[in-house]
Amino acid sequence: MLFTITMRGHQAADLSFLLHKHPARVQVFGLKFGKVHVFYPEVSETRCTAAMLLEVDPVALVRRHGRGSGGTLGAYVNDRPYVASSFLSVAISQVFGTALAGHCKDLPDRVAEAIPFEVNIAVLPCRGGETVLRRLFEPLGYQVEVTPHALDDQFPQWGTSPYFTVTLKATCSLQALLSHLYVLVPVLDDDKHYYVGEDEVEKLLRRGERWLPTHPERDLITERYLKYQRSLVREALAQLQEDAVGTDATAERYAAAEEALEVPVRLNELRLEAVLEALKQCGARRVLDLGCGEGKLLIMLMKDAHFEKLVGVDVSAQALERAARRLHLDRYPKRRERVSLLHGALTYRDDRLHGFDAAVLVEVIEHLDAPRLRALERVVFAYTRPGCVIVTTPNREYNVRFESLPAGNFRHPDHRFEWERSEFRTWAEDVAAQFDYTVRFVPIGEADEALGPPTQMAVFEQLHD
């Protein structure tokens, strides 16, 4: 089984430091299941590829577990030497363990850096097919390219096999990349070559700490990773749910602090009023509020008879419960015909979101790291593809006007970035060009002559042939 990681961009050769593996020689590591070979097919300042070749000895594995005599033929003849499976996860943890832990003595500043990576796996078994593969990786911000393989080239009528050659592209830290692969490869294989016990729960929680609690396929991942052992699955899901709730509570406190910071300039009201005006200008009647939170925009739009259908989407179940209470959906059944709330991740393709005139993202994009932002772009502009998309985000230049905000701090502790006006304009124009939209920019709030407005808004409108 061959697995490669390619790092692109400036100083790409730093990959060897991040992986702690010398690029000038082939290194061989002996593990219980066989040998792991690490080498570099290409090394340059703009592109560097590290390869891991797993040489699995299935006969030795059978003999080691005491099944060398009287065992079935399947114990000796199987796909284990040729596909990515839990053997790859073990190899990653044993051979790339320092990188998986997020340590690099020589380049500590690059450990958390979002870097363009490309991963190729030949071959990956996907129980559930390409659909499950995409459901697992796309919400994490990956661009997924899949090449299916026939069961037998001589008999095409037999159809396709569950095996795929897979290319994954994302901009993220190396630690995040390895943690995703460590967990998700055996999940796709839906099998493990070793006993799954209590310690596997701890591994899952540790490797998935930063992304699994809010992943839309959290339950499927947990069940497969723990081989459907009910007690272990219940224990893991309880902890993951607790982590997700803790994230919601923290987010609520942070949002309150951000709102208090912006009260003197009435930013929240001004944002919603600007969005309302933009929606009417583009003639939208069916509107998606992506990242709707507690439903403040939905409440405003609901009061205007111009809007026929409103749908709010959020990854936080607690926020949606609060939105439902604020909208009084339980008290007014007819209101539910016009207003709906959906639980979902904005980085995940959702057929329920098709057919809308407009989508709104109010103060959402700055909460996403680079890989998830790329995924959101594809989901909203390429897949969901409403006629109009409205995006608001803070203007970082204006932050110096907030006296209570320490210099250099973001307005919200969960913000992954806050853009200056030129950065926002570059991003928006690139997105518009890539997905065939026009874009115009609207300032929100009283603009400072030198610093610009406190909030910036982009209004994308789809180009028509």
Disulfide bonds with the S-S distance in Angstrom:
none
